[in-house]
Amino acid sequence: MMAKTVDKKILQAKNIIDIETMNVEDISLILDTALSMKEIMSRDIKKVPALRGKMIANMFFESSTRTRTSFEIAAKMLSADTVSFTASGSSMSKGETLLDTVRNIIAMGPDLLVMRHASSGAPYFVAKNINIPVINAGDGRHEHPSQALLDLFTVREKKGKLKGLKVSIVGDILHSRVARSDIYAFKKMGANVRLVGPPAFIPDYFRQFGAEIFYDMEKGIKDADVIIMLRIQIERQGKNFFPDIREYYELYGLKENILCFAKDDLLVMHPGPLNRGVEIDSEVADGKHSVILDQVTNGVAVRAALLYLLLGSRTDENID
Amino acid sequence: MKILIKNGHVVDPANGIEGKRDLLVVDGIISRIAETGSLNSKGAETVNAKGLLVLPGFIDLHSHLREPGYEYKETIETGGKSAVAGGFTSICCMANTSPVNDNASVTRYIMDKQKKAGFANVFPVGAITKGLKGSELSEIGGMVKAGIVAISDDAEPVMNSLVMRRAMEYSKIFGIPLFSHCEDLSLGDEGVMNEGIISTLLGLKGMTSESEFNMIQRDINLACLTGARLHISHVSTASGVSAIREAKKRGIKVTSEVTPHHLMLTEDAVRGYGTNFKMKPPLRTKQDVESLEEGLADGTIDSFATDHAPHAIVDKQVEFDRASFGIVGFETAFPLLLTLVKRRVITLNKLIEKLTVSPAGIIRKNKGTLSCGADADIVLADPDREYTIDVKKFYSKGTNSPFDGWKVKGSIERVFVSGRLVFSRGG
C-alpha cells in the first residue's frame, strides 16, 4: 500500500479554480487519475477508502443538480463525508455575506470546499480568505473547470487523442463558463477550437483566446470531430441577443438534417441541462453521435480524481 | 497673526513663479512673497521650508463626502481631514448623499458642517435634477445662494437629452458649470469593468468605452447649442479625449478632468477580481492611458480630480459584481501624480497648475494661487520623501484604495487653510 506513494505524481495546483492557469501536466495527471476512478465505478463495490475521515463541504450558492450530485457521488466513492449547502434556506437569504457564510462552514472543519456561485471570481475571493483547497464548480460566466476536464476525458476516451481535433462550440459563448473553460482546455491539449453563434454571443475578443469565430452554423461545424452545444437560457430572449427562440433554432439549432454530412465518428456533447427543440433536437440528443450521458458518467470519475489529487494523494493513502 | 514660510521652493503657476521664495501670511491672507531672506520676520511665527515645495492648496473638483446619510462611509469631518492630509484645501462634494443635495437646506447643512469641521473648504455640487432622477430640475437658484459651485447628477447621469439641454440653459443664469459624468447607461448595460479582452476572460460584464464617448459627444453638442459651461468629469477614454480636444478647437466652453487612478492603472489590474479596482468610469486600456497623458500635455485636460469615493469594508469585501464602485483618492493623489513629472509627461509647473489655479477657474473661486490678497491656503510638500502607502494610516474612513502597499515618493508635510495649520505630518 505504501510503496507506490514515493514516485506518485503530485498535482501542482493547490486549488482547482480555472483552466486558464492550469498546466498541461496537471491536466494530464487529472485525466489519467480519472481513468482509475472510472475503473472503480465499474466494480461491484464502488467504494475505496482513499479519503476516509476527510470531510468535503459542497457549497452551492446557485442551483445545480448534475454537478452537485456528481461531486457527492465522487466523494462517497472515495469514502469522504460530505456536507451540502444550498443558498436557499441558508443564512445567505438572511443577508449574511458570502465570506461570513464560508468562514462559518470552514470553522466546522471541512478539508475541502467545492463551491458554485453566480458571481464570476467568487472562488478566488473565497480561496484568498481561507486555507483549505477550493474547487470551483462554476462561477458566474467565468469558468467551470471540472466540466472542461470531463469533456476532455470523454473526447480522449472516445477518440484516443485530443491533439489536432476540430472542436466546435455552439451557442451563447459570452455568458458561458463552460465555453471559457472548454476553450482553454481544448487549446492547451492541442485541439482546434471554433466558436459558432450570433455575433452578440461571441464578441471579437474571443479571437484572442486563439479561437476561430463563425456566425454561420454549417460552416462552423463543417468537418468537426466534436460539437459542444451550449444551453440557451430562455431569459436571454427579449434582450435582443437574438430575436426569439424560433429564429435561434432555425439558425443555430443542432438538427438531424445538418448532420447528414457529418463525420461518422462525430461526437455531440452538451453540458446540460438540455433545451430540447431549442438548441438541440431530440433526434440528435439521443442519436448515434451523442455522448451526452457518457459525459455525466465521466463527470463522477473526473471529480473523484480532483478530490483525490487535492486531498488523498498528498497523504499515504492511495486508491489501489 | 503672522506666519513666515521661508527657504522653500515656491511653485505658483497662477503668477508664473517657480523658485526659492519666502512667503508672509498675515491674518489668514497671503501678504507678501519675495526673495529668500528679504522679508522681515519680526513678530512672525517662522516655518522653515528648506527642501520643501511651497504650493497653493490643491483643489479637488470631484469627491464624495457621504454626509448626510452615509456617515458609516465618511463624514464631512473625516473627509475634510483626509483632504488636507492629501494637500487638498478646497474640495467639491457630489450630491449623491441621502437626502440628495437637491435643495438649499441640504446645501446649508453641508456648509454648516464643513465650517464646524474646519479642515478643507467644502464647495458643494448641487444635483441637476430632483433626487438625481433625471427628470425635473432641482431648485438650482436656491442652492447657488446657499453655496453650490456647480451642478451634477454625477453617477446617475441625465439620460434624457432635453432635460440636459434645459439644465444647461438654466445654469447660464448663475454662470456655474455643469459637471457631467459621461456614461450612456443603456449602452453600459450594467457593466462592472471596462469591456475588452480582460472582461471577456474574467467573465465580467463590460462597459464599452463608446458609452463614455457617446455621452461626451452629446454633452458637447448640447454645450455648443446652449452656450453653457460644460465640465467633463473623470475622462477615461482615448475617444473622449479626442472629442474634448475637437470641441475646444471649435471654441465650445468645455473643460475636463482626469483622476490619478485612470493614469496609473489599466484594466489588467482587475485580474484577480480585487474590488478596489472597481470604479466608474472603469480602468481602461494602455492606449487610453496614453491618450490621457497626451490630453494632459496639450491642455485638453484642464485639471486633476480624485473622485474620492470612500466605502466601508462591507461594501467592498464581497463578490466583485456586488461590490460598490469607487476608491478613496485624497491621500494618494500627490505622490501618484508626481510620477508624471518624473516620466516627463508634464512639468511640475503644469502639474501644480492642474491641481490649483486651473480647477479654481472652473468653479470661479479666487483660490489656487499664492497671489497677495488671496486666502492663505498653502501646502508644504516633500517631493523626495519615500514611503509605502498604508491604508490603515488614512485619515479617511475609507480604506478602499488600490494603491495600498505601493512604494511612492512625495509626501504632504504641512497644510494651511486661511493661514491655520490644519495638517502636519506626524504631528
Interface residues (C-beta under 8 A of the other chain):
Chain A: E20 T97 L98 L99 H117 S119 S120 G121 A122 Y124 F125 D139 G140 R141 H142 E143 L174 R177 R180 P203 Y205 F206 Q208 F209
Chain B: E195 G196 I197 T200 L201 L202 G203 L204 G272 Y273 V314 Q317 V318 E319 F320 D321 R322
